[in-house]
Amino acid sequence: MRAVRVHTFGDPEVLQLEEVADPRPPREGEVLVRLQAAGVNPVETYVRSGQYAALPPLPYTPGDDGAGVVEAVGPVPAGAAAPGPAVGDRVYTSGSLTGTYAEAALCPVDHVHPLPAATTFAAGAALGVPYATAYRALFQRGQARTGELVLVHGASGGVGLAAVQFAVAAGLTVHGTAGSAAGRDLVAAQGAGEVADHGAPGYAKELLALTGGRGYDVIVEMAAHAGLADDLGLLTRGGRVVVVGSRGPVEIAPRDLMSRDADVRGMLLFIAAPEELAEAYTAIGVGLGTGTLHPVVARALPLAEAPSAHREILAGPALGKLVLVP
């Protein structure tokens, strides 16, 4: 089969499409998925460059998100609470043992989830990391409650759009920001009531005015290195900023937190407890079933163009999710 391989950490050009052996047969608790699409996430660019805390042994195939059809299922673990996926099922993945930038991948059974017939494989590949991250940021770390006012700061990428959709479905009032006119239109189309340009001078004052001076209960922050200092002045009393991403240090004024009795909370999807992940993927399944969640695919590129996908995802501004197709 064909798979993207990384033999040394470095620039996007280290992503090489190669012919490799098919994955071994699945063992207990594993599923082999014949992939039709793979999602590209920012964290994969950090790992590929070698600038990440936990690095895989070389060589490796990147990717956790994907969608396809179950080709083989390993023995069911003794005492399994419920039947898992069956051969022929349409599924999406949220984790992989062998990497999803490939034509097939071995995955842990608890990272393989049903994909409704109405959801395309490309859209399915946009679900795993972005939607679970958005759910965890909003509800598990941000503790957002119905009726609260939420700002998604950097809302036009995969996680941002997922957060807007989740928030709207939960009865939250949602504002967003995006760095391009096309991005702002896209965010508004997902249900955000107000959308601002976070690159415009004075945008923070504009956002505060949109709340009537009250401020936000929850801010989901995609780029803390650029936005966190402004976020603190946009919180209401008891407000929470949840940091989803950051590419460097930032200087803040702690009194902005003190005067509001407010919090800054970090989050990382990959250290979530199993029960938290199960809750997130159950919520995704419900949203797909009701039609309140609908991933936006920015572009689908061939596997061979993985280097271009990595360059594009870092260049921004994002307009949905990038996926690779075999």
C-alpha positions as protocol buffer text, in pm:
chain_id: "A"
residue {
  index: 1
  type: MET
  ca { x: 0 y: 0 z: 0 }
}
residue {
  index: 2
  type: ARG
  ca { x: 101 y: 365 z: -21 }
}
residue {
  index: 3
  type: ALA
  ca { x: 177 y: 566 z: 290 }
}
residue {
  index: 4
  type: VAL
  ca { x: 346 y: 894 z: 380 }
}
residue {
  index: 5
  type: ARG
  ca { x: 665 y: 826 z: 576 }
}
residue {
  index: 6
  type: VAL
  ca { x: 892 y: 1049 z: 782 }
}
residue {
  index: 7
  type: HIS
  ca { x: 1253 y: 926 z: 816 }
}
residue {
  index: 8
  type: THR
  ca { x: 1394 y: 1240 z: 975 }
}
residue {
  index: 9
  type: PHE
  ca { x: 1237 y: 1538 z: 1148 }
}
residue {
  index: 10
  type: GLY
  ca { x: 1243 y: 1862 z: 954 }
}
residue {
  index: 11
  type: ASP
  ca { x: 1065 y: 2075 z: 695 }
}
residue {
  index: 12
  type: PRO
  ca { x: 750 y: 1956 z: 514 }
}
residue {
  index: 13
  type: GLU
  ca { x: 964 y: 1797 z: 242 }
}
residue {
  index: 14
  type: VAL
  ca { x: 1052 y: 1514 z: 482 }
}
residue {
  index: 15
  type: LEU
  ca { x: 699 y: 1381 z: 417 }
}
residue {
  index: 16
  type: GLN
  ca { x: 759 y: 1118 z: 149 }
}
residue {
  index: 17
  type: LEU
  ca { x: 499 y: 900 z: -22 }
}
residue {
  index: 18
  type: GLU
  ca { x: 628 y: 541 z: -35 }
}
residue {
  index: 19
  type: GLU
  ca { x: 517 y: 186 z: -105 }
}
residue {
  index: 20
  type: VAL
  ca { x: 508 y: -5 z: 223 }
}
residue {
  index: 21
  type: ALA
  ca { x: 372 y: -338 z: 345 }
}
residue {
  index: 22
  type: ASP
  ca { x: 9 y: -354 z: 447 }
}
residue {
  index: 23
  type: PRO
  ca { x: -48 y: -336 z: 822 }
}
residue {
  index: 24
  type: ARG
  ca { x: -39 y: -669 z: 1007 }
}
residue {
  index: 25
  type: PRO
  ca { x: -372 y: -834 z: 1094 }
}
residue {
  index: 26
  type: PRO
  ca { x: -547 y: -666 z: 1388 }
}
residue {
  index: 27
  type: ARG
  ca { x: -499 y: -813 z: 1734 }
}
residue {
  index: 28
  type: GLU
  ca { x: -739 y: -806 z: 2026 }
}
residue {
  index: 29
  type: GLY
  ca { x: -887 y: -460 z: 2063 }
}
residue {
  index: 30
  type: GLU
  ca { x: -768 y: -345 z: 1719 }
}
residue {
  index: 31
  type: VAL
  ca { x: -941 y: -265 z: 1389 }
}
residue {
  index: 32
  type: LEU
  ca { x: -797 y: -242 z: 1037 }
}
residue {
  index: 33
  type: VAL
  ca { x: -956 y: 43 z: 840 }
}
residue {
  index: 34
  type: ARG
  ca { x: -923 y: 85 z: 462 }
}
residue {
  index: 35
  type: LEU
  ca { x: -899 y: 464 z: 449 }
}
residue {
  index: 36
  type: GLN
  ca { x: -1073 y: 693 z: 204 }
}
residue {
  index: 37
  type: ALA
  ca { x: -952 y: 1020 z: 361 }
}
residue {
  index: 38
  type: ALA
  ca { x: -716 y: 1140 z: 635 }
}
residue {
  index: 39
  type: GLY
  ca { x: -740 y: 1462 z: 834 }
}
residue {
  index: 40
  type: VAL
  ca { x: -443 y: 1699 z: 869 }
}
residue {
  index: 41
  type: ASN
  ca { x: -403 y: 1865 z: 1211 }
}
residue {
  index: 42
  type: PRO
  ca { x: -162 y: 2140 z: 1326 }
}
residue {
  index: 43
  type: VAL
  ca { x: -10 y: 1909 z: 1590 }
}
residue {
  index: 44
  type: GLU
  ca { x: 117 y: 1685 z: 1309 }
}
residue {
  index: 45
  type: THR
  ca { x: 322 y: 1972 z: 1171 }
}
residue {
  index: 46
  type: TYR
  ca { x: 483 y: 2027 z: 1512 }
}
residue {
  index: 47
  type: VAL
  ca { x: 571 y: 1658 z: 1544 }
}
residue {
  index: 48
  type: ARG
  ca { x: 705 y: 1639 z: 1187 }
}
residue {
  index: 49
  type: SER
  ca { x: 933 y: 1936 z: 1253 }
}
residue {
  index: 50
  type: GLY
  ca { x: 1064 y: 1777 z: 1575 }
}
residue {
  index: 51
  type: GLN
  ca { x: 928 y: 2067 z: 1782 }
}
residue {
  index: 52
  type: TYR
  ca { x: 699 y: 1868 z: 2009 }
}
residue {
  index: 53
  type: ALA
  ca { x: 736 y: 1727 z: 2358 }
}
residue {
  index: 54
  type: ALA
  ca { x: 659 y: 1365 z: 2264 }
}
residue {
  index: 55
  type: LEU
  ca { x: 810 y: 1245 z: 1937 }
}
residue {
  index: 56
  type: PRO
  ca { x: 750 y: 905 z: 1772 }
}
residue {
  index: 57
  type: PRO
  ca { x: 1038 y: 674 z: 1682 }
}
residue {
  index: 58
  type: LEU
  ca { x: 1156 y: 711 z: 1323 }
}
residue {
  index: 59
  type: PRO
  ca { x: 1042 y: 625 z: 1065 }
}
residue {
  index: 60
  type: TYR
  ca { x: 672 y: 683 z: 1116 }
}
residue {
  index: 61
  type: THR
  ca { x: 350 y: 764 z: 930 }
}
residue {
  index: 62
  type: PRO
  ca { x: 166 y: 1073 z: 1062 }
}
residue {
  index: 63
  type: GLY
  ca { x: -203 y: 1104 z: 1135 }
}
residue {
  index: 64
  type: ASP
  ca { x: -475 y: 1009 z: 1383 }
}
residue {
  index: 65
  type: ASP
  ca { x: -786 y: 1126 z: 1198 }
}
residue {
  index: 66
  type: GLY
  ca { x: -928 y: 934 z: 905 }
}
residue {
  index: 67
  type: ALA
  ca { x: -1240 y: 781 z: 758 }
}
residue {
  index: 68
  type: GLY
  ca { x: -1304 y: 466 z: 560 }
}
residue {
  index: 69
  type: VAL
  ca { x: -1442 y: 114 z: 578 }
}
residue {
  index: 70
  type: VAL
  ca { x: -1358 y: -156 z: 832 }
}
residue {
  index: 71
  type: GLU
  ca { x: -1156 y: -429 z: 660 }
}
residue {
  index: 72
  type: ALA
  ca { x: -1077 y: -656 z: 954 }
}
residue {
  index: 73
  type: VAL
  ca { x: -1149 y: -674 z: 1327 }
}
residue {
  index: 74
  type: GLY
  ca { x: -930 y: -834 z: 1590 }
}
residue {
  index: 75
  type: PRO
  ca { x: -1062 y: -1071 z: 1857 }
}
residue {
  index: 76
  type: VAL
  ca { x: -1315 y: -904 z: 2087 }
}
residue {
  index: 77
  type: PRO
  ca { x: -1166 y: -847 z: 2434 }
}
residue {
  index: 78
  type: ALA
  ca { x: -1315 y: -1064 z: 2708 }
}
residue {
  index: 79
  type: GLY
  ca { x: -1590 y: -880 z: 2893 }
}
residue {
  index: 80
  type: ALA
  ca { x: -1640 y: -615 z: 2623 }
}
residue {
  index: 81
  type: ALA
  ca { x: -1941 y: -406 z: 2722 }
}
residue {
  index: 82
  type: ALA
  ca { x: -2079 y: -364 z: 2370 }
}
residue {
  index: 83
  type: PRO
  ca { x: -2014 y: -498 z: 2022 }
}
residue {
  index: 84
  type: GLY
  ca { x: -1759 y: -296 z: 1830 }
}
residue {
  index: 85
  type: PRO
  ca { x: -1736 y: -216 z: 1460 }
}
residue {
  index: 86
  type: ALA
  ca { x: -1792 y: -492 z: 1207 }
}
residue {
  index: 87
  type: VAL
  ca { x: -1628 y: -562 z: 873 }
}
residue {
  index: 88
  type: GLY
  ca { x: -1785 y: -336 z: 610 }
}
residue {
  index: 89
  type: ASP
  ca { x: -1888 y: -59 z: 851 }
}
residue {
  index: 90
  type: ARG
  ca { x: -1831 y: 304 z: 755 }
}
residue {
  index: 91
  type: VAL
  ca { x: -1623 y: 461 z: 1033 }
}
residue {
  index: 92
  type: TYR
  ca { x: -1410 y: 756 z: 1129 }
}
residue {
  index: 93
  type: THR
  ca { x: -1099 y: 732 z: 1345 }
}
residue {
  index: 94
  type: SER
  ca { x: -964 y: 945 z: 1627 }
}
residue {
  index: 95
  type: GLY
  ca { x: -640 y: 757 z: 1684 }
}
residue {
  index: 96
  type: SER
  ca { x: -416 y: 516 z: 1498 }
}
residue {
  index: 97
  type: LEU
  ca { x: -139 y: 271 z: 1576 }
}
residue {
  index: 98
  type: THR
  ca { x: 18 y: 299 z: 1231 }
}
residue {
  index: 99
  type: GLY
  ca { x: -80 y: 648 z: 1108 }
}
residue {
  index: 100
  type: THR
  ca { x: -363 y: 762 z: 883 }
}
residue {
  index: 101
  type: TYR
  ca { x: -165 y: 934 z: 604 }
}
residue {
  index: 102
  type: ALA
  ca { x: -197 y: 601 z: 426 }
}
residue {
  index: 103
  type: GLU
  ca { x: -430 y: 373 z: 234 }
}
residue {
  index: 104
  type: ALA
  ca { x: -499 y: 164 z: 546 }
}
residue {
  index: 105
  type: ALA
  ca { x: -439 y: 194 z: 919 }
}
residue {
  index: 106
  type: LEU
  ca { x: -453 y: -16 z: 1232 }
}
residue {
  index: 107
  type: CYS
  ca { x: -652 y: 159 z: 1505 }
}
residue {
  index: 108
  type: PRO
  ca { x: -750 y: 85 z: 1865 }
}
residue {
  index: 109
  type: VAL
  ca { x: -1114 y: -21 z: 1869 }
}
residue {
  index: 110
  type: ASP
  ca { x: -1210 y: 260 z: 2108 }
}
residue {
  index: 111
  type: HIS
  ca { x: -1082 y: 513 z: 1853 }
}
residue {
  index: 112
  type: VAL
  ca { x: -1307 y: 383 z: 1574 }
}
residue {
  index: 113
  type: HIS
  ca { x: -1653 y: 540 z: 1557 }
}
residue {
  index: 114
  type: PRO
  ca { x: -1960 y: 498 z: 1334 }
}
residue {
  index: 115
  type: LEU
  ca { x: -1984 y: 732 z: 1035 }
}
residue {
  index: 116
  type: PRO
  ca { x: -2340 y: 799 z: 919 }
}
residue {
  index: 117
  type: ALA
  ca { x: -2419 y: 735 z: 554 }
}
residue {
  index: 118
  type: ALA
  ca { x: -2503 y: 1104 z: 509 }
}
residue {
  index: 119
  type: THR
  ca { x: -2150 y: 1209 z: 613 }
}
residue {
  index: 120
  type: THR
  ca { x: -1885 y: 1188 z: 341 }
}
residue {
  index: 121
  type: PHE
  ca { x: -1551 y: 1022 z: 408 }
}
residue {
  index: 122
  type: ALA
  ca { x: -1378 y: 1360 z: 365 }
}
residue {
  index: 123
  type: ALA
  ca { x: -1606 y: 1511 z: 629 }
}
residue {
  index: 124
  type: GLY
  ca { x: -1550 y: 1207 z: 850 }
}
residue {
  index: 125
  type: ALA
  ca { x: -1176 y: 1266 z: 837 }
}
residue {
  index: 126
  type: ALA
  ca { x: -1240 y: 1615 z: 974 }
}
residue {
  index: 127
  type: LEU
  ca { x: -1413 y: 1490 z: 1290 }
}
residue {
  index: 128
  type: GLY
  ca { x: -1177 y: 1318 z: 1532 }
}
residue {
  index: 129
  type: VAL
  ca { x: -926 y: 1564 z: 1676 }
}
residue {
  index: 130
  type: PRO
  ca { x: -1106 y: 1892 z: 1587 }
}
residue {
  index: 131
  type: TYR
  ca { x: -1450 y: 1801 z: 1720 }
}
residue {
  index: 132
  type: ALA
  ca { x: -1326 y: 1623 z: 2032 }
}
residue {
  index: 133
  type: THR
  ca { x: -1096 y: 1920 z: 2104 }
}
residue {
  index: 134
  type: ALA
  ca { x: -1382 y: 2166 z: 2060 }
}
residue {
  index: 135
  type: TYR
  ca { x: -1612 y: 1965 z: 2288 }
}
residue {
  index: 136
  type: ARG
  ca { x: -1346 y: 1929 z: 2556 }
}
residue {
  index: 137
  type: ALA
  ca { x: -1256 y: 2299 z: 2539 }
}
residue {
  index: 138
  type: LEU
  ca { x: -1616 y: 2421 z: 2563 }
}
residue {
  index: 139
  type: PHE
  ca { x: -1778 y: 2181 z: 2804 }
}
residue {
  index: 140
  type: GLN
  ca { x: -1514 y: 1985 z: 2997 }
}
residue {
  index: 141
  type: ARG
  ca { x: -1259 y: 2261 z: 3054 }
}
residue {
  index: 142
  type: GLY
  ca { x: -1466 y: 2575 z: 2984 }
}
residue {
  index: 143
  type: GLN
  ca { x: -1776 y: 2441 z: 3162 }
}
residue {
  index: 144
  type: ALA
  ca { x: -1998 y: 2636 z: 2923 }
}
residue {
  index: 145
  type: ARG
  ca { x: -2364 y: 2637 z: 3019 }
}
residue {
  index: 146
  type: THR
  ca { x: -2681 y: 2709 z: 2824 }
}
residue {
  index: 147
  type: GLY
  ca { x: -2744 y: 3081 z: 2799 }
}
residue {
  index: 148
  type: GLU
  ca { x: -2381 y: 3186 z: 2841 }
}
residue {
  index: 149
  type: LEU
  ca { x: -2194 y: 3409 z: 2597 }
}
residue {
  index: 150
  type: VAL
  ca { x: -1900 y: 3243 z: 2421 }
}
residue {
  index: 151
  type: LEU
  ca { x: -1623 y: 3384 z: 2201 }
}
residue {
  index: 152
  type: VAL
  ca { x: -1439 y: 3150 z: 1968 }
}
residue {
  index: 153
  type: HIS
  ca { x: -1115 y: 3339 z: 1900 }
}
residue {
  index: 154
  type: GLY
  ca { x: -986 y: 3208 z: 1568 }
}
residue {
  index: 155
  type: ALA
  ca { x: -1307 y: 3039 z: 1458 }
}
residue {
  index: 156
  type: SER
  ca { x: -1252 y: 2961 z: 1089 }
}
residue {
  index: 157
  type: GLY
  ca { x: -1029 y: 2654 z: 1127 }
}
residue {
  index: 158
  type: GLY
  ca { x: -1133 y: 2296 z: 1197 }
}
residue {
  index: 159
  type: VAL
  ca { x: -1148 y: 2328 z: 1578 }
}
residue {
  index: 160
  type: GLY
  ca { x: -1300 y: 2676 z: 1566 }
}
residue {
  index: 161
  type: LEU
  ca { x: -1585 y: 2579 z: 1336 }
}
residue {
  index: 162
  type: ALA
  ca { x: -1653 y: 2270 z: 1547 }
}
residue {
  index: 163
  type: ALA
  ca { x: -1667 y: 2488 z: 1859 }
}
residue {
  index: 164
  type: VAL
  ca { x: -1915 y: 2725 z: 1696 }
}
residue {
  index: 165
  type: GLN
  ca { x: -2139 y: 2437 z: 1588 }
}
residue {
  index: 166
  type: PHE
  ca { x: -2127 y: 2271 z: 1931 }
}
residue {
  index: 167
  type: ALA
  ca { x: -2198 y: 2600 z: 2108 }
}
residue {
  index: 168
  type: VAL
  ca { x: -2494 y: 2688 z: 1886 }
}
residue {
  index: 169
  type: ALA
  ca { x: -2640 y: 2340 z: 1933 }
}
residue {
  index: 170
  type: ALA
  ca { x: -2608 y: 2378 z: 2313 }
}
residue {
  index: 171
  type: GLY
  ca { x: -2806 y: 2702 z: 2322 }
}
residue {
  index: 172
  type: LEU
  ca { x: -2508 y: 2931 z: 2379 }
}
residue {
  index: 173
  type: THR
  ca { x: -2481 y: 3277 z: 2227 }
}
residue {
  index: 174
  type: VAL
  ca { x: -2170 y: 3262 z: 2008 }
}
residue {
  index: 175
  type: HIS
  ca { x: -1940 y: 3529 z: 1870 }
}
residue {
  index: 176
  type: GLY
  ca { x: -1630 y: 3452 z: 1664 }
}
residue {
  index: 177
  type: THR
  ca { x: -1322 y: 3603 z: 1506 }
}
residue {
  index: 178
  type: ALA
  ca { x: -1141 y: 3530 z: 1182 }
}
residue {
  index: 179
  type: GLY
  ca { x: -859 y: 3694 z: 994 }
}
residue {
  index: 180
  type: SER
  ca { x: -1017 y: 3710 z: 647 }
}
residue {
  index: 181
  type: ALA
  ca { x: -1348 y: 3817 z: 500 }
}
residue {
  index: 182
  type: ALA
  ca { x: -1405 y: 3465 z: 366 }
}
residue {
  index: 183
  type: GLY
  ca { x: -1333 y: 3323 z: 710 }
}
residue {
  index: 184
  type: ARG
  ca { x: -1576 y: 3562 z: 878 }
}
residue {
  index: 185
  type: ASP
  ca { x: -1848 y: 3470 z: 630 }
}
residue {
  index: 186
  type: LEU
  ca { x: -1784 y: 3101 z: 697 }
}
residue {
  index: 187
  type: VAL
  ca { x: -1803 y: 3147 z: 1075 }
}
residue {
  index: 188
  type: ALA
  ca { x: -2127 y: 3344 z: 1044 }
}
residue {
  index: 189
  type: ALA
  ca { x: -2273 y: 3068 z: 827 }
}
residue {
  index: 190
  type: GLN
  ca { x: -2219 y: 2821 z: 1113 }
}
residue {
  index: 191
  type: GLY
  ca { x: -2442 y: 3027 z: 1342 }
}
residue {
  index: 192
  type: ALA
  ca { x: -2215 y: 3283 z: 1511 }
}
residue {
  index: 193
  type: GLY
  ca { x: -2422 y: 3591 z: 1588 }
}
residue {
  index: 194
  type: GLU
  ca { x: -2131 y: 3835 z: 1552 }
}
residue {
  index: 195
  type: VAL
  ca { x: -1794 y: 3789 z: 1385 }
}
residue {
  index: 196
  type: ALA
  ca { x: -1499 y: 4030 z: 1414 }
}
residue {
  index: 197
  type: ASP
  ca { x: -1162 y: 4065 z: 1240 }
}
residue {
  index: 198
  type: HIS
  ca { x: -895 y: 3981 z: 1499 }
}
residue {
  index: 199
  type: GLY
  ca { x: -634 y: 4148 z: 1281 }
}
residue {
  index: 200
  type: ALA
  ca { x: -803 y: 4487 z: 1282 }
}
residue {
  index: 201
  type: PRO
  ca { x: -682 y: 4763 z: 1516 }
}
residue {
  index: 202
  type: GLY
  ca { x: -915 y: 4798 z: 1811 }
}
residue {
  index: 203
  type: TYR
  ca { x: -1092 y: 4467 z: 1749 }
}
residue {
  index: 204
  type: ALA
  ca { x: -1103 y: 4391 z: 2124 }
}
residue {
  index: 205
  type: LYS
  ca { x: -1298 y: 4711 z: 2193 }
}
residue {
  index: 206
  type: GLU
  ca { x: -1536 y: 4617 z: 1912 }
}
residue {
  index: 207
  type: LEU
  ca { x: -1594 y: 4276 z: 2069 }
}
residue {
  index: 208
  type: LEU
  ca { x: -1653 y: 4421 z: 2415 }
}
residue {
  index: 209
  type: ALA
  ca { x: -1905 y: 4664 z: 2266 }
}
residue {
  index: 210
  type: LEU
  ca { x: -2086 y: 4373 z: 2100 }
}
residue {
  index: 211
  type: THR
  ca { x: -2147 y: 4232 z: 2450 }
}
residue {
  index: 212
  type: GLY
  ca { x: -2284 y: 4565 z: 2574 }
}
residue {
  index: 213
  type: GLY
  ca { x: -1973 y: 4597 z: 2791 }
}
residue {
  index: 214
  type: ARG
  ca { x: -2058 y: 4280 z: 2982 }
}
residue {
  index: 215
  type: GLY
  ca { x: -1782 y: 4055 z: 2846 }
}
residue {
  index: 216
  type: TYR
  ca { x: -1772 y: 3683 z: 2769 }
}
residue {
  index: 217
  type: ASP
  ca { x: -1833 y: 3388 z: 2998 }
}
residue {
  index: 218
  type: VAL
  ca { x: -1607 y: 3157 z: 2796 }
}
residue {
  index: 219
  type: ILE
  ca { x: -1338 y: 3232 z: 2538 }
}
residue {
  index: 220
  type: VAL
  ca { x: -1195 y: 2944 z: 2334 }
}
residue {
  index: 221
  type: GLU
  ca { x: -848 y: 3063 z: 2225 }
}
residue {
  index: 222
  type: MET
  ca { x: -676 y: 2902 z: 1925 }
}
residue {
  index: 223
  type: ALA
  ca { x: -359 y: 3116 z: 1928 }
}
residue {
  index: 224
  type: ALA
  ca { x: -276 y: 3229 z: 2280 }
}
residue {
  index: 225
  type: HIS
  ca { x: 57 y: 3377 z: 2174 }
}
residue {
  index: 226
  type: ALA
  ca { x: -138 y: 3637 z: 1974 }
}
residue {
  index: 227
  type: GLY
  ca { x: -470 y: 3672 z: 2154 }
}
residue {
  index: 228
  type: LEU
  ca { x: -450 y: 3583 z: 2523 }
}
residue {
  index: 229
  type: ALA
  ca { x: -357 y: 3930 z: 2649 }
}
residue {
  index: 230
  type: ASP
  ca { x: -664 y: 4077 z: 2478 }
}
residue {
  index: 231
  type: ASP
  ca { x: -886 y: 3789 z: 2594 }
}
residue {
  index: 232
  type: LEU
  ca { x: -836 y: 3874 z: 2962 }
}
residue {
  index: 233
  type: GLY
  ca { x: -990 y: 4218 z: 2915 }
}
residue {
  index: 234
  type: LEU
  ca { x: -1290 y: 4061 z: 2739 }
}
residue {
  index: 235
  type: LEU
  ca { x: -1400 y: 3834 z: 3024 }
}
residue {
  index: 236
  type: THR
  ca { x: -1698 y: 3890 z: 3247 }
}
residue {
  index: 237
  type: ARG
  ca { x: -1678 y: 3820 z: 3620 }
}
residue {
  index: 238
  type: GLY
  ca { x: -1599 y: 3451 z: 3667 }
}
residue {
  index: 239
  type: GLY
  ca { x: -1511 y: 3413 z: 3299 }
}
residue {
  index: 240
  type: ARG
  ca { x: -1287 y: 3139 z: 3163 }
}
residue {
  index: 241
  type: VAL
  ca { x: -1033 y: 3139 z: 2881 }
}
residue {
  index: 242
  type: VAL
  ca { x: -952 y: 2792 z: 2748 }
}
residue {
  index: 243
  type: VAL
  ca { x: -620 y: 2778 z: 2562 }
}
residue {
  index: 244
  type: VAL
  ca { x: -639 y: 2531 z: 2274 }
}
residue {
  index: 245
  type: GLY
  ca { x: -324 y: 2638 z: 2091 }
}
residue {
  index: 246
  type: SER
  ca { x: -17 y: 2859 z: 2123 }
}
residue {
  index: 247
  type: ARG
  ca { x: 304 y: 2899 z: 1926 }
}
residue {
  index: 248
  type: GLY
  ca { x: 506 y: 3090 z: 2180 }
}
residue {
  index: 249
  type: PRO
  ca { x: 510 y: 3290 z: 2505 }
}
residue {
  index: 250
  type: VAL
  ca { x: 283 y: 3584 z: 2578 }
}
residue {
  index: 251
  type: GLU
  ca { x: 289 y: 3871 z: 2828 }
}
residue {
  index: 252
  type: ILE
  ca { x: -34 y: 3925 z: 3021 }
}
residue {
  index: 253
  type: ALA
  ca { x: -162 y: 4164 z: 3289 }
}
residue {
  index: 254
  type: PRO
  ca { x: -262 y: 3944 z: 3586 }
}
residue {
  index: 255
  type: ARG
  ca { x: -484 y: 4220 z: 3725 }
}
residue {
  index: 256
  type: ASP
  ca { x: -717 y: 4161 z: 3432 }
}
residue {
  index: 257
  type: LEU
  ca { x: -779 y: 3818 z: 3585 }
}
residue {
  index: 258
  type: MET
  ca { x: -782 y: 3935 z: 3946 }
}
residue {
  index: 259
  type: SER
  ca { x: -1038 y: 4209 z: 3889 }
}
residue {
  index: 260
  type: ARG
  ca { x: -1276 y: 3960 z: 3725 }
}
residue {
  index: 261
  type: ASP
  ca { x: -1218 y: 3654 z: 3947 }
}
residue {
  index: 262
  type: ALA
  ca { x: -1141 y: 3487 z: 3614 }
}
residue {
  index: 263
  type: ASP
  ca { x: -942 y: 3183 z: 3500 }
}
residue {
  index: 264
  type: VAL
  ca { x: -707 y: 3078 z: 3221 }
}
residue {
  index: 265
  type: ARG
  ca { x: -730 y: 2703 z: 3161 }
}
residue {
  index: 266
  type: GLY
  ca { x: -508 y: 2496 z: 2937 }
}
residue {
  index: 267
  type: MET
  ca { x: -617 y: 2182 z: 2761 }
}
residue {
  index: 268
  type: LEU
  ca { x: -461 y: 1902 z: 2561 }
}
residue {
  index: 269
  type: LEU
  ca { x: -683 y: 1641 z: 2401 }
}
residue {
  index: 270
  type: PHE
  ca { x: -423 y: 1365 z: 2425 }
}
residue {
  index: 271
  type: ILE
  ca { x: -418 y: 1367 z: 2805 }
}
residue {
  index: 272
  type: ALA
  ca { x: -796 y: 1352 z: 2846 }
}
residue {
  index: 273
  type: ALA
  ca { x: -927 y: 1065 z: 3058 }
}
residue {
  index: 274
  type: PRO
  ca { x: -1090 y: 774 z: 2873 }
}
residue {
  index: 275
  type: GLU
  ca { x: -1432 y: 865 z: 3012 }
}
residue {
  index: 276
  type: GLU
  ca { x: -1390 y: 1225 z: 2892 }
}
residue {
  index: 277
  type: LEU
  ca { x: -1304 y: 1104 z: 2542 }
}
residue {
  index: 278
  type: ALA
  ca { x: -1599 y: 866 z: 2543 }
}
residue {
  index: 279
  type: GLU
  ca { x: -1829 y: 1154 z: 2639 }
}
residue {
  index: 280
  type: ALA
  ca { x: -1690 y: 1370 z: 2358 }
}
residue {
  index: 281
  type: TYR
  ca { x: -1732 y: 1105 z: 2090 }
}
residue {
  index: 282
  type: THR
  ca { x: -2083 y: 1025 z: 2210 }
}
residue {
  index: 283
  type: ALA
  ca { x: -2168 y: 1394 z: 2171 }
}
residue {
  index: 284
  type: ILE
  ca { x: -2020 y: 1394 z: 1821 }
}
residue {
  index: 285
  type: GLY
  ca { x: -2233 y: 1096 z: 1728 }
}
residue {
  index: 286
  type: VAL
  ca { x: -2546 y: 1268 z: 1856 }
}
residue {
  index: 287
  type: GLY
  ca { x: -2461 y: 1586 z: 1664 }
}
residue {
  index: 288
  type: LEU
  ca { x: -2404 y: 1396 z: 1341 }
}
residue {
  index: 289
  type: GLY
  ca { x: -2735 y: 1219 z: 1388 }
}
residue {
  index: 290
  type: THR
  ca { x: -2930 y: 1539 z: 1444 }
}
residue {
  index: 291
  type: GLY
  ca { x: -2747 y: 1732 z: 1175 }
}
residue {
  index: 292
  type: THR
  ca { x: -2620 y: 2001 z: 1413 }
}
residue {
  index: 293
  type: LEU
  ca { x: -2258 y: 1900 z: 1340 }
}
residue {
  index: 294
  type: HIS
  ca { x: -2138 y: 1919 z: 982 }
}
residue {
  index: 295
  type: PRO
  ca { x: -1761 y: 1935 z: 922 }
}
residue {
  index: 296
  type: VAL
  ca { x: -1638 y: 2190 z: 670 }
}
residue {
  index: 297
  type: VAL
  ca { x: -1369 y: 2055 z: 437 }
}
residue {
  index: 298
  type: ALA
  ca { x: -1153 y: 2333 z: 298 }
}
residue {
  index: 299
  type: ARG
  ca { x: -966 y: 2120 z: 46 }
}
residue {
  index: 300
  type: ALA
  ca { x: -894 y: 1756 z: -31 }
}
residue {
  index: 301
  type: LEU
  ca { x: -541 y: 1689 z: -155 }
}
residue {
  index: 302
  type: PRO
  ca { x: -375 y: 1367 z: -278 }
}
residue {
  index: 303
  type: LEU
  ca { x: -149 y: 1185 z: -31 }
}
residue {
  index: 304
  type: ALA
  ca { x: 151 y: 1289 z: -241 }
}
residue {
  index: 305
  type: GLU
  ca { x: 76 y: 1653 z: -157 }
}
residue {
  index: 306
  type: ALA
  ca { x: 113 y: 1608 z: 218 }
}
residue {
  index: 307
  type: PRO
  ca { x: 404 y: 1860 z: 223 }
}
residue {
  index: 308
  type: SER
  ca { x: 176 y: 2122 z: 63 }
}
residue {
  index: 309
  type: ALA
  ca { x: -93 y: 2046 z: 319 }
}
residue {
  index: 310
  type: HIS
  ca { x: 152 y: 2103 z: 606 }
}
residue {
  index: 311
  type: ARG
  ca { x: 270 y: 2432 z: 460 }
}
residue {
  index: 312
  type: GLU
  ca { x: -87 y: 2547 z: 402 }
}
residue {
  index: 313
  type: ILE
  ca { x: -212 y: 2460 z: 750 }
}
residue {
  index: 314
  type: LEU
  ca { x: 60 y: 2674 z: 908 }
}
residue {
  index: 315
  type: ALA
  ca { x: 26 y: 2965 z: 666 }
}
residue {
  index: 316
  type: GLY
  ca { x: -344 y: 3031 z: 735 }
}
residue {
  index: 317
  type: PRO
  ca { x: -591 y: 3180 z: 755 }
}
residue {
  index: 318
  type: ALA
  ca { x: -778 y: 2853 z: 787 }
}
residue {
  index: 319
  type: LEU
  ca { x: -1110 y: 2799 z: 614 }
}
residue {
  index: 320
  type: GLY
  ca { x: -1218 y: 2461 z: 745 }
}
residue {
  index: 321
  type: LYS
  ca { x: -1028 y: 2134 z: 745 }
}
residue {
  index: 322
  type: LEU
  ca { x: -759 y: 2004 z: 509 }
}
residue {
  index: 323
  type: VAL
  ca { x: -780 y: 1634 z: 423 }
}
residue {
  index: 324
  type: LEU
  ca { x: -564 y: 1393 z: 225 }
}
residue {
  index: 325
  type: VAL
  ca { x: -713 y: 1129 z: -4 }
}
residue {
  index: 326
  type: PRO
  ca { x: -537 y: 808 z: -119 }
}
